[in-house]
Amino acid sequence: MSMQAARLQADEELDWLALRMVPGLGARTAAKLLERFRTPGAIFRASRSELEAAGVGGGLAQTIVSGCAFEDAATQRQKIEASAAVALPVTDPRYPARLREIFDPPILLFARGRLELLANLMLAIVGTRRPTPYGVAVTERLAADLGRVGLTIVSGMARGIDTAAHRGALSVGAGTVAMLGCGADVVYPTENRKLAERMIETGLLISEFPMGSPAYPQNFPIRNRTISGISAGVLVVEGAQYSGSAITARLALEQGREVFAVPGNVTSKMSWGPNLLIKQGAKLVQDFNDVLEELSPADRRWLAALRQPELCGEGEQPAAARPALPEGPAGVVAGRVLSRLKVDAALQMDDLLESLEEFTSSEIIAALFELEMMGAVRQLAGKNFVKVW
């Protein structure tokens, strides 16, 4: 690339950043201006009267003409470089095609990680921040199985179901994308720092919010439209009736996306959201095939091109492989322990010991350790254990 071309590219990036940083300029108004003037540079070269003729209010037009946003744009560029991020304008060929089609697509995305994932077929998995053991188990299993057949899993990297969705995809080496409600260089919640680092290496972090933006509560409803917008469909696992996941499902319907839901225990408030969605017509999901059946023919052909025999009904279904139990007395103990544990309800260590009086506590603890190493059992807080589905 020549120095002149590089300088031109840098100037264009600064124009896009400045357009994003204009105070009070929303996605829809910015899109109208781009439709009228074609490029951000032309918008900033326009006069106040030309901007007002394009439907921009006088105060906002004056703000654009003043060029005050370029100082913030220069700061954004520094943060982008420091985080090895990329700014993707809506005109960039790498910008997700489905997201570009929604009513109010972000004019600029900030991304860190594997940009090639943006060309993949995506499915969103969302749910409550306070899931039950059942919700976590189902989410991880479905994310892994759907990831195996070629879908890239999208979620918001919040605690709970979102985190389980990302981890499920990562566990089988599948692609996963986190659509953030803060800057792409901000980790929220902070306990997901290690997950964020792994996502940058093997997945992708995206945000429409400028670098360094805190996780303000008002950002998340705005963010939800992009989770559904970038995806072929939205799968709701657990959530209350008026939760953020329910909002995302409604947005998905408005955007013409498929809506899926995992049924839950009717006595749990966390099941109200998905169960209501099913009553309203969402596709009930028991395994990954329930999702694949609802994809469009074009999307199914895209997956088939990845040489996934599951789509043609051939070969073995992508069930999670689990190592065999150890042989001998240790295997007997492990088998009995596993038979006592459930996927949807945690069992406390003392209760487990009482229910298996024929074995010593040392034998049971050793069996639990072995089962954890195999990935067959997970330990929760307070020495509670659940079976991995």
C-alpha positions as CSV (number, residue, x, y, z in Angstrom):
1,M,0.0,0.0,0.0
2,S,1.4,3.4,-1.0
3,M,1.8,6.2,1.6
4,Q,-0.9,8.2,-0.1
5,A,-3.4,5.3,0.0
6,A,-2.5,4.6,3.6
7,R,-3.1,8.2,4.5
8,L,-6.4,8.2,2.7
9,Q,-7.5,5.1,4.5
10,A,-6.5,6.6,7.8
11,D,-8.4,9.8,7.0
12,E,-11.5,7.8,6.1
13,E,-11.3,5.9,9.4
14,L,-11.1,9.1,11.3
15,D,-14.1,10.5,9.5
16,W,-16.1,7.3,10.5
17,L,-15.0,7.6,14.1
18,A,-15.9,11.3,14.2
19,L,-19.3,10.5,12.8
20,R,-19.9,8.0,15.5
21,M,-18.7,10.4,18.2
22,V,-21.0,13.3,17.2
23,P,-23.1,13.9,20.3
24,G,-26.8,13.3,19.8
25,L,-26.5,11.6,16.4
26,G,-28.4,8.3,16.4
27,A,-28.0,5.4,14.0
28,R,-31.1,6.2,12.0
29,T,-30.2,9.9,11.4
30,A,-26.6,8.9,10.6
31,A,-27.9,6.4,8.0
32,K,-30.1,9.0,6.4
33,L,-27.1,11.4,6.1
34,L,-24.9,8.6,4.6
35,E,-27.6,7.9,2.1
36,R,-27.7,11.6,1.1
37,F,-24.0,12.4,1.2
38,R,-22.5,8.9,0.6
39,T,-19.4,9.3,2.9
40,P,-18.7,10.7,6.4
41,G,-16.2,13.1,4.9
42,A,-18.9,14.6,2.7
43,I,-21.1,15.0,5.7
44,F,-18.5,17.0,7.5
45,R,-17.8,19.1,4.5
46,A,-21.5,20.0,4.1
47,S,-22.8,23.3,5.2
48,R,-25.3,23.8,8.1
49,S,-28.1,24.6,5.6
50,E,-27.3,21.5,3.6
51,L,-27.5,19.4,6.7
52,E,-30.8,21.0,7.8
53,A,-32.2,20.4,4.3
54,A,-31.3,16.7,4.8
55,G,-33.6,16.7,7.9
56,V,-31.0,17.4,10.7
57,G,-32.1,19.8,13.4
58,G,-30.2,23.1,13.7
59,G,-28.4,22.3,16.9
60,L,-27.2,19.0,15.7
61,A,-26.2,20.4,12.3
62,Q,-24.1,23.1,14.0
63,T,-22.4,20.4,16.1
64,I,-21.5,18.4,12.9
65,V,-20.2,21.5,11.1
66,S,-18.1,22.5,14.1
67,G,-16.0,19.4,13.8
68,C,-15.8,19.0,17.6
69,A,-16.1,15.2,17.2
70,F,-12.7,14.8,15.6
71,E,-10.9,15.3,18.9
72,D,-12.9,12.4,20.4
73,A,-12.2,10.4,17.2
74,A,-8.5,10.8,17.6
75,T,-8.7,9.5,21.1
76,Q,-10.8,6.5,19.9
77,R,-8.2,5.7,17.3
78,Q,-5.5,5.6,20.0
79,K,-7.7,3.2,22.1
80,I,-8.3,1.0,19.0
81,E,-4.6,0.7,18.3
82,A,-3.8,0.0,22.0
83,S,-6.4,-2.8,22.1
84,A,-5.5,-4.3,18.7
85,A,-9.1,-3.7,17.7
86,V,-10.7,-2.9,14.3
87,A,-13.3,-0.3,13.4
88,L,-15.8,-1.7,10.9
89,P,-18.1,0.8,9.2
90,V,-21.4,-0.3,7.8
91,T,-20.0,-0.1,4.3
92,D,-17.1,-2.5,5.0
93,P,-17.5,-5.9,3.2
94,R,-16.7,-7.6,6.5
95,Y,-19.7,-6.0,8.2
96,P,-22.3,-8.7,9.0
97,A,-24.8,-8.9,6.2
98,R,-27.8,-9.8,8.4
99,L,-27.0,-6.9,10.8
100,R,-26.9,-4.4,7.9
101,E,-30.5,-5.4,7.0
102,I,-32.2,-4.3,10.3
103,F,-34.1,-1.1,10.7
104,D,-31.3,0.7,12.6
105,P,-27.9,-1.0,12.1
106,P,-24.9,0.5,13.9
107,I,-22.9,2.7,11.5
108,L,-19.7,1.5,13.1
109,L,-18.7,-1.7,15.0
110,F,-15.6,-2.1,17.2
111,A,-14.2,-5.6,17.1
112,R,-11.5,-7.6,18.8
113,G,-10.6,-11.2,17.8
114,R,-11.4,-13.4,14.8
115,L,-13.1,-11.1,12.2
116,E,-13.7,-14.0,9.9
117,L,-16.4,-15.2,12.2
118,L,-18.6,-12.4,11.0
119,A,-19.1,-14.3,7.7
120,N,-20.5,-17.3,9.5
121,L,-24.1,-18.4,10.1
122,M,-24.9,-17.3,13.6
123,L,-27.4,-18.3,16.3
124,A,-28.0,-16.3,19.4
125,I,-28.5,-18.0,22.8
126,V,-29.7,-15.8,25.6
127,G,-31.2,-16.1,29.0
128,T,-31.2,-15.0,32.7
129,R,-28.2,-13.9,34.7
130,R,-29.4,-16.2,37.5
131,P,-29.8,-19.6,35.9
132,T,-30.7,-22.9,37.5
133,P,-28.3,-25.8,37.2
134,Y,-30.7,-27.2,34.5
135,G,-30.4,-23.9,32.5
136,V,-26.6,-23.9,32.6
137,A,-26.4,-27.6,31.6
138,V,-28.9,-27.2,28.7
139,T,-27.2,-24.1,27.4
140,E,-23.7,-25.6,27.4
141,R,-24.9,-28.8,25.7
142,L,-26.9,-27.0,23.0
143,A,-24.2,-24.4,22.3
144,A,-21.7,-27.3,21.9
145,D,-23.9,-29.4,19.7
146,L,-24.9,-26.4,17.5
147,G,-21.3,-25.3,17.3
148,R,-20.2,-28.7,16.1
149,V,-22.5,-28.5,13.1
150,G,-21.1,-25.2,12.1
151,L,-23.2,-22.5,13.7
152,T,-21.4,-19.6,15.4
153,I,-22.9,-18.9,18.8
154,V,-23.8,-15.3,19.7
155,S,-24.5,-14.0,23.2
156,G,-23.9,-11.0,25.3
157,M,-21.2,-12.3,27.7
158,A,-23.3,-11.5,30.7
159,R,-23.1,-13.8,33.7
160,G,-25.4,-16.8,33.7
161,I,-26.8,-18.2,30.4
162,D,-24.7,-15.9,28.2
163,T,-21.5,-17.1,29.8
164,A,-22.6,-20.8,29.6
165,A,-23.4,-20.3,25.8
166,H,-19.9,-18.9,25.1
167,R,-18.2,-21.7,27.2
168,G,-20.2,-24.4,25.5
169,A,-19.1,-23.3,22.1
170,L,-15.5,-22.8,23.1
171,S,-15.5,-26.3,24.7
172,V,-15.8,-27.9,21.2
173,G,-13.6,-25.3,19.4
174,A,-16.7,-23.7,17.7
175,G,-16.9,-20.0,16.9
176,T,-18.6,-17.7,19.3
177,V,-19.3,-14.0,19.2
178,A,-20.0,-11.7,22.2
179,M,-22.1,-8.6,21.5
180,L,-21.2,-6.2,24.3
181,G,-23.1,-3.5,26.0
182,C,-19.9,-1.6,26.8
183,G,-16.7,-0.8,24.9
184,A,-14.9,-3.7,23.2
185,D,-11.9,-3.0,25.5
186,V,-14.0,-3.1,28.7
187,V,-14.6,-6.4,30.5
188,Y,-18.1,-6.7,32.0
189,P,-18.8,-8.4,34.3
190,T,-15.3,-8.4,35.7
191,E,-15.4,-12.1,36.6
192,N,-15.4,-12.9,32.9
193,R,-11.9,-11.5,32.3
194,K,-10.5,-14.9,31.5
195,L,-13.4,-15.7,29.2
196,A,-12.9,-12.3,27.4
197,E,-9.2,-13.1,26.9
198,R,-10.1,-16.5,25.5
199,M,-12.7,-14.9,23.3
200,I,-10.1,-12.5,21.8
201,E,-7.9,-15.5,20.9
202,T,-10.5,-17.9,19.5
203,G,-13.8,-15.9,19.3
204,L,-14.8,-12.3,18.7
205,L,-15.8,-9.4,20.9
206,I,-18.0,-6.8,19.2
207,S,-19.6,-3.5,20.3
208,E,-21.3,-0.6,18.7
209,F,-20.3,1.5,21.7
210,P,-17.1,3.5,21.5
211,M,-13.9,2.2,23.1
212,G,-13.8,2.7,26.9
213,S,-17.6,3.0,27.2
214,P,-18.8,1.8,30.7
215,A,-21.6,-0.8,30.9
216,Y,-24.4,1.7,31.5
217,P,-27.8,0.0,32.1
218,Q,-29.4,1.9,29.2
219,N,-26.8,0.3,26.8
220,F,-28.2,-3.2,27.1
221,P,-31.6,-2.8,25.5
222,I,-29.9,-1.0,22.7
223,R,-27.4,-3.9,22.4
224,N,-30.1,-6.5,22.3
225,R,-31.3,-5.6,18.8
226,T,-27.8,-6.3,17.5
227,I,-27.7,-9.8,19.1
228,S,-30.9,-10.7,17.3
229,G,-30.0,-8.7,14.2
230,I,-26.7,-10.5,13.5
231,S,-28.3,-13.9,14.0
232,A,-30.5,-16.3,12.0
233,G,-32.5,-16.9,15.1
234,V,-32.6,-16.5,18.9
235,L,-32.8,-19.4,21.4
236,V,-34.1,-18.4,24.9
237,V,-33.1,-20.9,27.6
238,E,-34.3,-19.3,30.9
239,G,-35.6,-15.9,31.9
240,A,-38.4,-14.1,33.6
241,Q,-41.5,-13.0,31.6
242,Y,-40.2,-9.4,31.2
243,S,-36.5,-10.1,31.1
244,G,-33.9,-8.9,28.7
245,S,-34.0,-12.2,26.9
246,A,-37.7,-11.7,26.3
247,I,-37.0,-8.3,24.8
248,T,-34.4,-9.9,22.5
249,A,-36.9,-12.5,21.4
250,R,-39.5,-9.7,20.6
251,L,-36.8,-7.8,18.6
252,A,-36.0,-11.0,16.8
253,L,-39.6,-11.4,15.7
254,E,-39.7,-7.8,14.5
255,Q,-36.6,-8.4,12.5
256,G,-38.0,-11.6,10.9
257,R,-35.7,-13.9,12.8
258,E,-36.6,-17.4,14.1
259,V,-37.4,-17.7,17.8
260,F,-36.7,-20.8,19.8
261,A,-37.2,-21.7,23.4
262,V,-36.2,-24.5,25.8
263,P,-39.1,-25.5,28.0
264,G,-38.6,-25.3,31.8
265,N,-40.1,-26.3,35.1
266,V,-43.5,-24.6,35.4
267,T,-42.8,-24.0,39.1
268,S,-39.7,-21.9,38.4
269,K,-39.9,-18.2,37.6
270,M,-37.0,-18.6,35.3
271,S,-39.2,-20.8,33.1
272,W,-41.9,-18.2,32.6
273,G,-40.2,-16.4,29.7
274,P,-39.4,-19.4,27.5
275,N,-42.6,-21.2,28.3
276,L,-44.6,-18.2,27.4
277,L,-42.7,-17.8,24.1
278,I,-43.6,-21.4,23.3
279,K,-47.3,-20.7,24.0
280,Q,-47.0,-17.8,21.6
281,G,-45.5,-19.9,18.8
282,A,-41.8,-20.1,19.4
283,K,-40.2,-23.4,18.4
284,L,-39.8,-25.8,21.3
285,V,-36.2,-27.0,21.5
286,Q,-35.2,-30.4,23.0
287,D,-32.0,-30.9,21.0
288,F,-29.9,-29.2,18.3
289,N,-32.0,-30.8,15.5
290,D,-35.0,-28.8,16.5
291,V,-33.0,-25.6,15.6
292,L,-31.6,-27.0,12.3
293,E,-35.1,-28.0,11.1
294,E,-36.3,-24.4,11.2
295,L,-33.4,-22.8,9.4
296,S,-34.0,-21.5,5.8
297,P,-32.9,-23.7,2.9
298,A,-30.1,-21.2,2.1
299,D,-28.8,-21.5,5.6
300,R,-29.0,-25.3,5.6
301,R,-27.1,-25.3,2.3
302,W,-24.4,-23.1,3.9
303,L,-24.0,-25.5,6.8
304,A,-24.0,-28.5,4.4
305,A,-21.1,-26.9,2.5
306,L,-19.1,-27.2,5.7
307,R,-19.4,-31.0,5.2
308,Q,-21.4,-31.6,8.3
309,P,-23.1,-35.1,7.8
310,E,-25.6,-34.5,10.6
311,L,-27.6,-32.2,8.3
312,C,-28.1,-35.0,5.9
313,G,-29.1,-37.5,8.6
314,E,-25.8,-39.4,8.1
315,G,-23.1,-40.3,10.6
316,E,-23.2,-40.0,14.3
317,Q,-25.0,-37.1,15.9
318,P,-22.8,-34.6,17.7
319,A,-23.5,-35.8,21.2
320,A,-20.9,-35.0,23.8
321,A,-18.5,-37.8,24.1
322,R,-17.8,-38.9,27.7
323,P,-14.9,-41.1,28.8
324,A,-15.8,-44.5,30.1
325,L,-16.0,-45.0,33.9
326,P,-12.9,-46.5,35.5
327,E,-12.8,-50.2,35.8
328,G,-12.9,-52.1,39.1
329,P,-14.2,-50.9,42.5
330,A,-13.5,-47.3,41.7
331,G,-15.8,-47.6,38.7
332,V,-18.6,-49.1,40.8
333,V,-18.5,-46.2,43.2
334,A,-18.3,-43.6,40.4
335,G,-21.4,-45.2,38.7
336,R,-23.4,-45.2,41.9
337,V,-22.4,-41.5,42.5
338,L,-23.4,-40.6,39.0
339,S,-26.8,-42.3,39.4
340,R,-27.6,-40.2,42.4
341,L,-26.8,-36.9,40.7
342,K,-29.3,-35.0,38.5
343,V,-28.9,-32.4,35.7
344,D,-31.6,-30.1,36.9
345,A,-31.1,-30.1,40.7
346,A,-27.9,-29.8,42.7
347,L,-27.2,-32.3,45.5
348,Q,-25.2,-31.2,48.5
349,M,-22.1,-33.3,49.5
350,D,-23.6,-34.3,52.9
351,D,-26.8,-35.5,51.3
352,L,-24.8,-37.5,48.8
353,L,-22.8,-39.1,51.5
354,E,-26.0,-40.1,53.4
355,S,-27.6,-41.6,50.4
356,L,-24.5,-43.8,49.7
357,E,-23.8,-45.3,53.1
358,E,-22.3,-48.4,51.6
359,F,-19.2,-46.4,50.6
360,T,-16.8,-44.5,52.7
361,S,-16.6,-40.7,52.4
362,S,-13.1,-41.0,51.0
363,E,-14.3,-43.3,48.2
364,I,-17.2,-41.0,47.3
365,I,-14.9,-37.9,47.3
366,A,-12.4,-39.7,45.1
367,A,-15.2,-40.7,42.7
368,L,-16.5,-37.1,42.5
369,F,-13.0,-35.9,41.7
370,E,-12.7,-38.5,39.0
371,L,-16.1,-37.7,37.5
372,E,-15.2,-34.0,37.5
373,M,-12.0,-34.7,35.6
374,M,-14.1,-36.7,33.1
375,G,-16.5,-33.8,32.6
376,A,-19.4,-35.9,33.8
377,V,-20.0,-33.9,37.0
378,R,-19.7,-30.2,37.9
379,Q,-19.2,-28.8,41.4
380,L,-21.2,-25.7,42.3
381,A,-20.8,-23.3,45.3
382,G,-21.3,-24.8,48.7
383,K,-20.1,-28.3,47.8
384,N,-23.2,-28.9,45.6
385,F,-22.9,-31.2,42.6
386,V,-24.8,-31.7,39.4
387,K,-24.6,-34.2,36.5
388,V,-23.4,-32.7,33.3
389,W,-26.0,-33.3,30.6
